[in-house]
Amino acid sequence: MITASLIGLPLVFGLLLLFVKGEGAKRIALVASLLELALAGFAYFTLYNDPSSDLLATSVPWITSIGADFHVSIDGISILLVLLTSFLVPIIILSGFEKKTENPALFHALILFMQMALIGVFTSRDAFLFYIFWELALIPIWFICLIWGTGENRGTITFKFFVYTLFGSLLMLAALIFVYLHTDVGNGLHSFDILAMYKAGQSLDLTQQSFVFWGLFLAFAIKMPVFPFHTWQPDTYVSAPTQGTMLLSGIMLKMGTYGLLIWLLPMTPLALDRWGMTVVVLSVISIIYASCMALVQKDYKRLIAYSSIAHVGLIAAGILANTTSHISVEGISGALLQMLSHGINVVGLFFIADILMNRTGTRDLDKLGGIRNVSPQFAVLFLIVLLGSVALPLTNGFVGEFLLLNGVYQYNTTLAVFAGLTVILGAVYMLRSYQSIMLGESNAVTSSFGALTSNEKTILVLICAAVLIFGVFPKPLLSIAQQDIEILVKTIVPINP
């Protein structure tokens, strides 16, 4: 009931917004997102007190002729992504309160529709339903980027993004249907139920599993993205409106990492043994390539876009650095924590880039400087978010990154050394960008920067609080996921000889 309500609430409010005119749509959308956050908090405490509560699951017959049910539920893994989505959407909506948005009702309705689809992706326990929500999440963000994006080439950029992700979705659908046709629930019937899909996937031989593995991996790799399927990302992130970029980077790319964890690992363990090294190498290449690209960027928003590829590359490496003879619980735990940390930090960084653009008219690092002299509060809040991004101890990025590197190290020492370059290179390009923006003498562009507004301050304080609280107290997040991580590991391992 709770899970279905989490999906239904943003859908209902999104439909309501279609009949609202004027700036009042922003306030209605914010109220809806705060109600969603409260409901997500209730789900967390329900799960904490009673993991088997009937309130956390909904399963009703849907398309019975093909064995597809509307089956959604929340466990210790999905709750973290539900909380991330529910925490970030109000911040994303609030970040646009001081801007005049063309057709605000439609814009915020699309944000709520996307939230509905994202929650659906993270809670689906039926492969066909998972695919439906996966596709539904693409439609709102495509319109947001196309209609409210910037730049003369946004149509071409958005079309490229749409084609890339649609191509990946079709590959995923083919892989899921292939596994579905090997399910057997009696009387010659098939099922899209997640456990039936796990069982059918594990019963396939290596060649068959390899087909499924690559179909799923390519879909998830495009969404994250991982090298060499990343080329749509930097241009899309830069041309999209800030709120669209926040949705893409903070939440939507987690669909890919979540898919690796929940669908790819349990269904294709033999193929993971065969192809795991290949995809981990691609993930590590993403880390190094994107970090090097970030080092040479002058546009701060594009720099953050490349840094996002590097961070997600490490998450993917931690998830995929497993074999059926050794599943790294540390790597999986680190991936979950880093999904949350990256989402919070990257939304904060893109909001900072938006503040810079609004106040100075530029994101060019060479044209900025000395903002600390005119806005010391901004300098402090900016620094906290940045330190979380570079994984300083006692910030939210540290624990997840440490566990991820440990997981990759257990898998392959050499790859761990290269993956660890993300720590060094990330510190270099992030701290150097901070120096260019905040330190030195003020100039004609930055001298009139001014103090933060109450709205800007509220958003940055909330993000900084999350950076510090979850850096010092990560246990509430780790402990609630632990049992379901162990269940996931047992699902992957039973085929061992």
C-alpha positions as CSV (number, residue, x, y, z in Angstrom):
1,M,0.0,0.0,0.0
2,I,2.8,2.4,0.9
3,T,4.7,1.6,-2.3
4,A,1.7,2.0,-4.5
5,S,0.9,5.3,-2.8
6,L,4.5,6.5,-3.5
7,I,3.9,5.8,-7.2
8,G,0.4,7.2,-7.2
9,L,0.9,10.5,-5.3
10,P,3.1,12.3,-7.8
11,L,1.0,10.9,-10.7
12,V,-2.2,12.4,-9.1
13,F,-0.6,15.8,-8.4
14,G,1.0,15.8,-11.8
15,L,-2.4,15.4,-13.5
16,L,-3.8,18.1,-11.2
17,L,-1.1,20.5,-12.2
18,L,-2.2,20.3,-15.9
19,F,-5.3,22.2,-14.8
20,V,-3.4,24.9,-12.9
21,K,-2.3,28.2,-14.3
22,G,0.4,30.6,-13.2
23,E,3.2,30.4,-10.7
24,G,1.0,28.7,-8.1
25,A,2.0,25.4,-9.9
26,K,5.4,25.6,-8.2
27,R,3.9,25.7,-4.8
28,I,1.6,22.8,-5.5
29,A,4.5,20.8,-6.9
30,L,6.6,21.5,-3.8
31,V,3.7,20.5,-1.5
32,A,3.3,17.2,-3.5
33,S,7.1,16.5,-3.3
34,L,7.1,17.2,0.5
35,L,4.2,14.8,1.0
36,E,6.1,12.2,-1.0
37,L,9.2,12.7,1.2
38,A,7.1,12.3,4.3
39,L,5.6,9.1,2.9
40,A,9.1,7.8,2.0
41,G,10.2,8.5,5.5
42,F,7.2,6.5,6.8
43,A,8.2,3.7,4.5
44,Y,11.7,3.7,5.9
45,F,10.6,3.5,9.5
46,T,8.0,0.8,8.6
47,L,10.8,-1.3,7.0
48,Y,13.1,-0.6,9.9
49,N,10.5,-1.9,12.4
50,D,9.0,-4.7,10.4
51,P,10.8,-5.7,7.1
52,S,8.0,-8.2,6.3
53,S,5.2,-5.6,6.7
54,D,2.3,-6.1,4.2
55,L,2.2,-2.3,3.9
56,L,5.4,-2.3,1.9
57,A,4.2,-4.5,-1.0
58,T,1.3,-4.4,-3.6
59,S,0.7,-7.2,-6.0
60,V,-2.4,-7.3,-8.2
61,P,-3.0,-9.2,-11.5
62,W,-2.4,-6.9,-14.4
63,I,-1.9,-8.6,-17.9
64,T,-2.7,-12.1,-16.9
65,S,-2.4,-13.5,-20.4
66,I,1.4,-12.9,-20.4
67,G,2.0,-13.4,-16.7
68,A,2.6,-9.8,-15.9
69,D,1.4,-8.4,-12.5
70,F,1.5,-4.9,-11.0
71,H,3.9,-6.1,-8.3
72,V,5.8,-3.4,-6.4
73,S,7.5,-3.5,-3.1
74,I,10.2,-1.8,-1.0
75,D,13.1,-3.6,0.5
76,G,16.4,-2.5,2.2
77,I,18.0,-1.8,-1.2
78,S,15.2,0.0,-3.0
79,I,14.3,2.1,0.1
80,L,17.6,3.9,-0.3
81,L,16.9,4.9,-3.9
82,V,13.3,5.9,-3.0
83,L,14.6,8.1,-0.2
84,L,17.2,9.7,-2.6
85,T,14.4,10.4,-5.1
86,S,12.1,11.8,-2.5
87,F,14.7,14.0,-0.9
88,L,16.1,15.5,-4.1
89,V,12.8,16.2,-6.0
90,P,11.7,18.9,-3.4
91,I,15.2,20.5,-3.7
92,I,15.0,20.4,-7.5
93,I,11.6,22.1,-7.5
94,L,12.7,24.7,-4.8
95,S,15.8,25.5,-6.9
96,G,13.6,27.1,-9.6
97,F,11.4,29.1,-7.3
98,E,13.2,32.4,-8.0
99,K,13.1,31.9,-11.7
100,K,10.3,32.7,-14.1
101,T,9.5,29.5,-16.0
102,E,7.5,29.4,-19.2
103,N,4.4,27.2,-18.7
104,P,5.3,26.3,-15.1
105,A,2.3,23.9,-14.7
106,L,3.5,21.6,-17.5
107,F,7.1,21.9,-16.4
108,H,6.4,20.8,-12.8
109,A,3.8,18.2,-13.9
110,L,6.6,16.6,-16.0
111,I,8.9,16.6,-12.9
112,L,6.3,14.8,-10.9
113,F,5.5,12.3,-13.7
114,M,9.2,11.6,-13.8
115,Q,9.3,11.1,-10.1
116,M,6.5,8.6,-10.4
117,A,8.3,6.6,-13.0
118,L,11.6,6.6,-11.1
119,I,9.9,5.3,-7.9
120,G,8.3,2.7,-10.1
121,V,11.7,1.6,-11.5
122,F,13.2,1.3,-8.0
123,T,10.3,-0.8,-6.6
124,S,9.1,-3.0,-9.5
125,R,9.2,-6.7,-8.8
126,D,7.9,-7.6,-12.3
127,A,10.2,-7.4,-15.3
128,F,7.5,-6.1,-17.7
129,L,6.4,-3.5,-15.2
130,F,10.1,-2.5,-14.7
131,Y,10.4,-2.0,-18.4
132,I,7.2,0.1,-18.6
133,F,8.4,2.4,-15.8
134,W,11.9,2.6,-17.4
135,E,10.4,3.9,-20.6
136,L,8.0,6.2,-18.8
137,A,10.9,7.9,-17.1
138,L,12.4,8.9,-20.5
139,I,9.4,10.8,-21.8
140,P,9.2,13.6,-19.2
141,I,12.9,14.4,-19.2
142,W,12.9,14.4,-23.0
143,F,10.3,17.1,-23.1
144,I,12.0,19.0,-20.2
145,C,15.3,19.1,-22.1
146,L,13.7,19.9,-25.5
147,I,11.3,22.6,-24.5
148,W,13.1,24.3,-21.6
149,G,16.7,23.6,-22.6
150,T,19.2,26.2,-23.9
151,G,21.4,26.5,-26.9
152,E,20.8,26.4,-30.6
153,N,21.5,22.7,-30.9
154,R,19.3,21.5,-28.1
155,G,17.0,19.8,-30.6
156,T,19.8,17.7,-32.0
157,I,21.4,17.1,-28.6
158,T,18.0,15.9,-27.1
159,F,17.3,13.7,-30.2
160,K,20.7,12.0,-29.7
161,F,19.9,11.5,-26.0
162,F,16.5,10.0,-26.9
163,V,17.9,7.7,-29.6
164,Y,20.7,6.4,-27.4
165,T,18.4,5.6,-24.5
166,L,15.7,4.1,-26.7
167,F,18.2,1.9,-28.4
168,G,19.4,0.6,-25.0
169,S,15.8,0.1,-23.9
170,L,15.0,-2.1,-26.9
171,L,18.1,-4.2,-26.1
172,M,16.9,-4.6,-22.6
173,L,13.4,-5.6,-23.7
174,A,14.8,-8.2,-26.0
175,A,16.9,-9.7,-23.2
176,L,14.0,-9.7,-20.7
177,I,11.7,-11.4,-23.2
178,F,14.3,-14.0,-23.9
179,V,14.5,-14.9,-20.2
180,Y,10.7,-14.7,-19.9
181,L,10.3,-17.3,-22.6
182,H,12.4,-19.7,-20.4
183,T,10.3,-19.2,-17.3
184,D,7.9,-22.0,-16.4
185,V,5.2,-21.6,-13.8
186,G,3.2,-24.6,-14.8
187,N,0.8,-25.6,-17.6
188,G,3.2,-24.1,-20.2
189,L,2.7,-20.6,-18.8
190,H,5.4,-18.0,-18.4
191,S,5.9,-15.2,-15.8
192,F,7.6,-11.8,-15.6
193,D,7.9,-12.2,-11.8
194,I,11.4,-11.2,-10.6
195,L,12.0,-14.6,-8.8
196,A,10.8,-16.5,-11.8
197,M,13.1,-14.4,-14.0
198,Y,16.1,-15.1,-11.7
199,K,15.5,-18.8,-11.8
200,A,15.1,-18.9,-15.6
201,G,18.1,-16.7,-16.2
202,Q,20.3,-18.9,-14.0
203,S,19.1,-22.0,-15.9
204,L,20.5,-20.7,-19.2
205,D,23.8,-21.9,-20.6
206,L,26.7,-19.5,-21.0
207,T,25.9,-18.5,-24.6
208,Q,22.3,-17.7,-23.7
209,Q,23.3,-15.8,-20.6
210,S,25.9,-13.9,-22.5
211,F,23.1,-12.6,-24.9
212,V,21.1,-11.5,-21.9
213,F,24.1,-10.1,-20.1
214,W,25.1,-7.8,-23.0
215,G,21.5,-6.8,-23.7
216,L,21.0,-5.6,-20.2
217,F,24.5,-4.2,-19.7
218,L,24.3,-2.0,-22.8
219,A,21.0,-0.6,-21.7
220,F,22.3,0.2,-18.2
221,A,25.6,1.4,-19.5
222,I,24.0,3.9,-21.8
223,K,21.8,5.2,-19.0
224,M,24.6,5.7,-16.5
225,P,26.7,6.3,-18.8
226,V,29.8,4.2,-19.1
227,F,32.6,4.6,-21.7
228,P,32.2,4.4,-24.7
229,F,28.4,4.9,-24.5
230,H,28.7,8.2,-22.8
231,T,28.8,10.6,-25.7
232,W,25.2,11.8,-25.3
233,Q,25.8,12.9,-21.7
234,P,28.0,16.0,-21.5
235,D,26.1,17.9,-24.2
236,T,22.7,16.9,-22.7
237,Y,23.7,17.9,-19.2
238,V,24.9,21.3,-20.4
239,S,22.0,22.1,-22.7
240,A,19.3,20.9,-20.3
241,P,17.7,23.4,-17.8
242,T,19.3,23.1,-14.4
243,Q,16.4,21.2,-12.9
244,G,16.5,18.8,-15.8
245,T,20.3,18.3,-15.3
246,M,19.7,17.6,-11.6
247,L,17.0,15.0,-12.4
248,L,19.3,13.3,-15.0
249,S,22.5,13.3,-12.9
250,G,21.1,13.0,-9.4
251,I,18.4,10.4,-9.9
252,M,17.9,9.1,-13.4
253,L,21.4,7.6,-14.0
254,K,20.8,5.6,-10.8
255,M,18.3,3.6,-12.8
256,G,21.3,2.1,-14.6
257,T,23.4,1.2,-11.5
258,Y,20.2,-0.1,-9.8
259,G,19.5,-2.3,-12.9
260,L,23.0,-3.8,-12.8
261,L,22.5,-4.7,-9.1
262,I,18.9,-6.1,-9.2
263,W,18.5,-7.5,-12.6
264,L,21.9,-8.2,-14.3
265,L,23.8,-9.8,-11.4
266,P,21.2,-12.3,-10.3
267,M,20.0,-13.4,-13.8
268,T,23.4,-13.9,-15.5
269,P,26.0,-15.2,-13.0
270,L,27.8,-17.4,-15.6
271,A,28.1,-14.5,-18.0
272,L,29.4,-12.3,-15.2
273,D,32.2,-14.8,-14.7
274,R,32.9,-14.8,-18.4
275,W,32.5,-11.1,-19.2
276,G,33.0,-9.4,-15.8
277,M,36.6,-8.4,-16.5
278,T,35.6,-6.7,-19.8
279,V,32.9,-4.6,-18.3
280,V,35.0,-3.7,-15.2
281,V,37.8,-2.5,-17.5
282,L,35.3,-0.4,-19.4
283,S,34.1,1.1,-16.1
284,V,37.7,1.9,-15.0
285,I,38.4,3.4,-18.4
286,S,35.3,5.6,-17.8
287,I,36.9,6.8,-14.5
288,I,40.2,7.7,-16.1
289,Y,38.9,9.2,-19.4
290,A,36.2,11.3,-17.7
291,S,38.6,12.5,-15.0
292,C,41.1,13.6,-17.7
293,M,38.4,15.3,-19.6
294,A,37.2,17.2,-16.5
295,L,40.8,18.4,-16.0
296,V,40.7,20.4,-19.2
297,Q,37.2,21.9,-19.0
298,K,36.6,25.6,-18.7
299,D,32.8,25.4,-18.5
300,Y,32.1,24.5,-14.9
301,K,28.8,22.7,-15.8
302,R,30.6,20.5,-18.3
303,L,33.3,19.8,-15.8
304,I,30.7,18.5,-13.4
305,A,29.2,16.4,-16.2
306,Y,32.5,14.6,-16.8
307,S,33.1,14.2,-13.1
308,S,29.7,12.5,-12.9
309,I,30.8,9.9,-15.5
310,A,33.9,9.2,-13.4
311,H,32.0,8.7,-10.2
312,V,29.4,6.4,-11.9
313,G,32.3,4.5,-13.5
314,L,33.5,3.6,-10.0
315,I,30.0,2.6,-8.9
316,A,29.7,0.3,-11.9
317,A,33.1,-1.2,-11.3
318,G,32.2,-2.0,-7.7
319,I,29.0,-3.7,-8.7
320,L,30.5,-5.7,-11.6
321,A,33.7,-6.7,-9.8
322,N,32.1,-9.9,-8.6
323,T,32.2,-13.6,-9.6
324,T,30.0,-16.5,-8.5
325,S,32.9,-17.7,-6.4
326,H,33.2,-14.4,-4.6
327,I,30.6,-11.7,-4.2
328,S,32.0,-8.6,-2.7
329,V,29.4,-7.4,-0.1
330,E,31.7,-4.4,0.5
331,G,31.5,-3.5,-3.2
332,I,27.7,-3.8,-3.3
333,S,27.3,-1.8,0.0
334,G,29.7,0.8,-1.3
335,A,27.8,1.1,-4.6
336,L,24.5,1.7,-2.7
337,L,26.0,4.4,-0.5
338,Q,27.8,6.0,-3.4
339,M,24.6,6.2,-5.4
340,L,23.1,8.3,-2.6
341,S,26.2,10.4,-2.0
342,H,26.7,11.1,-5.7
343,G,23.1,12.0,-6.2
344,I,23.2,14.6,-3.3
345,N,26.6,16.0,-4.2
346,V,26.1,16.3,-7.9
347,V,22.7,18.1,-7.4
348,G,24.5,20.5,-5.1
349,L,27.3,21.1,-7.6
350,F,24.9,21.7,-10.5
351,F,22.9,24.2,-8.3
352,I,26.1,26.0,-7.6
353,A,26.9,26.2,-11.3
354,D,23.4,27.6,-11.8
355,I,24.0,30.3,-9.1
356,L,27.2,31.2,-10.9
357,M,25.5,31.6,-14.2
358,N,22.6,33.6,-12.8
359,R,24.8,36.0,-10.9
360,T,27.7,36.4,-13.3
361,G,26.3,35.4,-16.7
362,T,29.2,32.9,-17.2
363,R,30.4,29.5,-16.1
364,D,33.9,30.0,-17.7
365,L,36.5,29.4,-15.0
366,D,38.9,31.8,-16.6
367,K,36.4,34.7,-16.2
368,L,35.6,34.0,-12.5
369,G,37.5,34.5,-9.3
370,G,37.4,36.2,-5.9
371,I,33.8,35.4,-5.1
372,R,34.9,34.4,-1.6
373,N,35.6,38.1,-1.0
374,V,32.1,39.2,-1.7
375,S,30.1,36.1,-0.6
376,P,31.9,34.2,2.2
377,Q,28.8,32.2,3.1
378,F,28.6,30.9,-0.4
379,A,32.4,30.0,-0.3
380,V,31.9,27.9,2.9
381,L,28.8,26.0,1.6
382,F,30.4,25.5,-1.8
383,L,33.5,24.0,-0.1
384,I,31.4,21.5,1.9
385,V,29.6,20.2,-1.2
386,L,32.9,20.0,-3.1
387,L,34.7,18.1,-0.2
388,G,31.8,15.6,-0.2
389,S,32.4,15.1,-4.0
390,V,36.1,14.4,-3.5
391,A,35.3,12.0,-0.7
392,L,37.1,13.7,2.2
393,P,36.8,11.6,5.4
394,L,33.7,12.5,7.5
395,T,31.8,13.5,4.3
396,N,29.2,11.3,2.6
397,G,31.4,10.4,-0.3
398,F,34.1,8.8,1.8
399,V,32.5,5.6,3.1
400,G,31.0,4.6,-0.2
401,E,34.2,5.3,-2.2
402,F,36.3,3.4,0.3
403,L,34.0,0.3,0.2
404,L,33.9,0.5,-3.6
405,L,37.7,0.6,-4.0
406,N,38.0,-2.2,-1.5
407,G,35.6,-4.3,-3.5
408,V,37.5,-3.7,-6.7
409,Y,40.8,-4.5,-4.9
410,Q,39.5,-7.9,-3.9
411,Y,38.6,-8.5,-7.5
412,N,41.8,-7.3,-9.2
413,T,44.6,-5.3,-7.6
414,T,45.8,-3.6,-10.9
415,L,42.3,-2.4,-11.7
416,A,41.9,-1.1,-8.2
417,V,45.1,1.0,-8.6
418,F,43.7,2.6,-11.8
419,A,40.2,3.0,-10.3
420,G,41.8,4.7,-7.3
421,L,43.0,7.5,-9.6
422,T,39.5,8.9,-9.3
423,V,40.5,10.1,-5.8
424,I,43.6,11.9,-7.0
425,L,42.2,13.3,-10.3
426,G,38.9,14.2,-8.7
427,A,40.7,16.3,-6.0
428,V,42.8,18.0,-8.6
429,Y,40.0,19.2,-10.9
430,M,37.6,20.0,-8.1
431,L,40.0,21.9,-5.9
432,R,41.4,23.7,-9.0
433,S,38.0,24.8,-10.1
434,Y,37.2,26.0,-6.6
435,Q,40.4,28.0,-6.7
436,S,39.5,29.6,-10.0
437,I,36.0,30.5,-8.9
438,M,36.3,31.5,-5.3
439,L,39.9,32.6,-4.5
440,G,42.1,35.4,-5.8
441,E,40.9,38.9,-6.4
442,S,37.4,39.9,-7.5
443,N,37.0,41.2,-11.0
444,A,34.4,43.1,-13.0
445,V,32.4,39.9,-13.5
446,T,32.3,38.8,-9.8
447,S,32.6,42.0,-7.8
448,S,28.8,42.4,-7.7
449,F,28.1,38.8,-6.9
450,G,26.3,39.6,-3.7
451,A,25.0,37.5,-0.8
452,L,22.9,34.4,-1.2
453,T,19.2,34.6,-1.2
454,S,17.2,32.8,1.5
455,N,16.1,30.3,-1.1
456,E,19.6,29.6,-2.3
457,K,20.9,29.4,1.3
458,T,18.2,26.9,2.3
459,I,19.0,24.5,-0.6
460,L,22.7,24.6,0.0
461,V,22.3,24.2,3.8
462,L,20.1,21.1,3.2
463,I,22.6,19.6,0.9
464,C,25.6,20.4,3.2
465,A,23.7,18.9,6.1
466,A,23.2,15.6,4.1
467,V,26.9,15.6,3.1
468,L,28.0,15.9,6.8
469,I,25.3,13.8,8.5
470,F,25.7,10.8,6.3
471,G,29.4,11.1,6.3
472,V,29.5,10.9,10.1
473,F,26.6,8.5,10.6
474,P,26.3,6.2,7.6
475,K,25.1,3.3,9.7
476,P,21.3,3.9,9.3
477,L,21.8,3.5,5.6
478,L,24.1,0.6,5.7
479,S,22.2,-1.4,8.3
480,I,18.8,-1.2,6.7
481,A,20.2,-2.6,3.4
482,Q,22.4,-5.3,4.9
483,Q,19.9,-8.1,5.1
484,D,18.7,-7.6,1.6
485,I,22.3,-7.4,0.3
486,E,22.9,-10.8,1.9
487,I,19.7,-12.1,0.3
488,L,20.9,-10.8,-3.1
489,V,24.3,-12.5,-2.7
490,K,22.6,-15.8,-1.9
491,T,20.5,-15.4,-5.0
492,I,23.7,-15.1,-7.2
493,V,25.8,-17.7,-5.5
494,P,23.7,-20.9,-5.4
495,I,24.9,-22.1,-8.8
496,N,28.5,-22.5,-7.5
497,P,29.9,-26.0,-8.1
